[in-house]
Every structure is written in C-alpha cells, then in structure tokens.
Amino acid sequence: MEFAKLQKDMIAALKAGDKDRKESISLLVAAVKKAAIDAGTRDDISEQLVDQVLLKELKATQEQVDTCPASRQDLLAQYKAHLEIVKEYAPQQMGAEEIKALLSEKFADLIATKNKGMIMKTVMAELKGKADGKLISQIVAELCK
C-alpha cells in the first residue's frame, strides 16, 4: 500500500463528508507517519513500512473488538466500523491451506527434523507480513506431530 494513496483517500473522505471513514484513515496516516519518524525515514515512506503499520493496526483493532464489553454496543459498532476500513487497506493474509501447502512444498526437509524452533525461525523470515504468526505456529505444531 502506498502512503500517498492513504492520504488521497483521507482527503476524498473529507470532501465526501464521511466523518467516520476520514477519522479511521486519519488514524492510519498518523500511525504510518509516527512509524516513519521512528524509523528515520520521514520523507521516503516505503510500502513495506506502510504494510507493517497497517497489519499492526489491524491486529490492535481486532483485539479492541474482541475485548469490548457486551454492554457497550455503541463502542463495539465504532470498533467494527474502524476494523472494516483497516481491512480494506491492510495487505491480504495467507490462509491456512496456503500456508500448509507452502510449508509442505518449500520446507519439507526442515519439517522432517521436527525441530519446531528452527522451523518457526526459518518460516517466519519467509512469511513475515504475509500470514498471521499464530496460525503459522499452529500449522507447524500440527505438521511436527
């Protein structure tokens, strides 16, 4: 995802009068800017950095939805709306079947060792940002049995 696209979409939402969408995208833009400043790349924001921030924001928002008390339906609706907007921009994650196929194909010899720590270290380097770490861990544990 390009940072410029996020900014253009925020301006478009502002012009359209869509307050909720504008606020959600504005939060994403602010998070990306903060991460760029922390990384020392304030002027040249890479797509990889934007994707990392979007995935982090997606995870945090999903956690907010999951932990929101049932008595706060207004807050839950707000979190869910923000989550849907973040999902639009976040990079697509691999599914369980795709991960299993990739592991069986590319890392078959490593899986044969049944050393989960070594497998995870190698696989996470390959799949970072492409798939959820918890899902990868579950599949590796399943294949090591």
C-alpha positions as a printed Julia matrix, in Angstrom:
145×3 Matrix{Float64}:
   0.0     0.0    0.0
   1.37    3.38  -0.95
   1.3     6.12   1.64
   0.13    8.64  -0.98
  -2.99    6.52  -1.62
  -3.87    6.62   2.09
  -3.54   10.4    2.08
  -5.64   10.75  -1.1
  -8.36    8.52   0.33
  -8.4    10.57   3.54
  -8.87   13.77   1.54
 -11.59   12.13  -0.57
 -13.44   11.02   2.58
 -13.13   14.54   3.98
 -14.57   16.07   0.79
 -17.37   13.48   0.72
 -18.3    14.37   4.29
 -17.77   10.8    5.54
 -16.57   11.66   9.05
 -16.08    8.08  10.33
 -14.06    6.99   7.3
 -11.96   10.14   7.41
 -11.19    9.62  11.11
 -10.21    5.98  10.59
  -7.93    6.76   7.65
  -6.51    9.74   9.55
  -5.54    7.4   12.4
  -3.79    5.14   9.9
  -1.93    8.07   8.32
  -0.81    9.29  11.76
   0.39    5.8   12.73
   2.37    5.49   9.48
   3.94    8.92   9.96
   4.93    8.07  13.53
   6.48    4.77  12.43
   8.36    6.56   9.63
   9.75    9.13  12.06
  10.78    6.35  14.47
  12.49    4.51  11.6
  14.23    7.7   10.45
  12.59    7.68   7.01
  10.28   10.65   7.37
  10.5    11.79   3.74
  10.68    8.42   1.99
   7.98    6.13   3.42
   8.26    2.66   1.93
   5.32    0.41   1.07
   6.77   -2.22   3.4
   6.62    0.19   6.35
   3.04    1.15   5.5
   2.06   -2.55   5.31
   3.7    -3.25   8.68
   1.79   -0.42  10.32
  -1.48   -1.5    8.7
  -1.05   -5.07   9.94
  -0.24   -3.83  13.44
  -3.3    -1.56  13.41
  -5.45   -4.42  12.1
  -4.34   -6.65  14.95
  -4.88   -3.92  17.57
  -8.34   -3.08  16.24
  -9.34   -6.75  16.14
  -8.23   -7.02  19.78
 -10.38   -3.99  20.66
 -13.4    -5.65  19.07
 -12.72   -8.92  20.87
 -12.28   -7.35  24.31
 -15.07   -4.77  24.12
 -17.69   -5.36  26.84
 -21.08   -6.54  25.59
 -22.78   -3.68  27.42
 -21.03   -1.11  25.19
 -22.76   -1.71  21.84
 -22.03    1.85  20.68
 -18.3     1.39  21.2
 -18.37   -2.06  19.62
 -20.07   -0.67  16.5
 -17.41    2.04  16.27
 -14.57   -0.51  16.59
 -16.15   -2.77  13.96
 -16.53    0.12  11.52
 -12.87    1.04  12.03
 -11.87   -2.61  11.6
 -13.65   -2.83   8.23
 -11.85    0.27   6.98
  -8.46   -1.03   8.16
  -9.16   -4.38   6.44
  -9.63   -2.51   3.14
  -6.08   -1.19   3.29
  -4.2    -4.0    5.07
  -2.32   -6.46   2.86
  -4.11   -9.75   2.2
  -3.05  -12.53   4.56
  -2.44  -16.13   3.54
  -4.99  -18.73   4.63
  -4.3   -22.0    6.49
  -4.38  -24.12   3.32
  -1.94  -21.81   1.51
   0.46  -21.88   4.46
   0.25  -25.66   4.74
   0.93  -26.07   1.01
   3.9   -23.69   1.14
   5.39  -25.41   4.18
   4.98  -28.86   2.65
   6.49  -27.74  -0.63
   9.32  -25.41   0.39
  10.26  -26.58   3.89
   9.59  -30.34   3.74
  13.17  -31.27   4.68
  13.14  -28.84   7.61
   9.77  -30.13   8.87
  11.19  -33.65   8.8
  13.61  -32.62  11.58
  10.6   -31.92  13.88
  12.56  -29.04  15.48
   9.74  -26.51  15.89
  12.03  -23.66  16.97
  14.25  -23.93  13.92
  11.24  -24.36  11.61
   9.49  -21.28  13.02
  12.64  -19.17  12.75
  13.09  -20.06   9.08
   9.42  -19.91   8.13
   8.7   -16.6    9.88
  11.56  -14.95   7.99
   9.85  -16.07   4.76
   6.23  -15.32   5.72
   6.58  -12.17   7.85
   3.73   -9.84   6.97
   2.12  -12.39   4.66
   0.46  -14.59   7.28
  -0.55  -14.49  10.93
   2.17  -15.8   13.25
  -0.29  -17.67  15.49
  -1.73  -19.51  12.5
   1.74  -20.41  11.25
   2.66  -21.72  14.71
  -0.48  -23.89  14.87
   0.2   -25.37  11.44
   3.89  -26.03  12.24
   2.88  -27.75  15.5
   0.38  -29.86  13.59
   2.95  -30.86  10.96
   5.57  -31.73  13.61
   3.34  -34.33  15.3
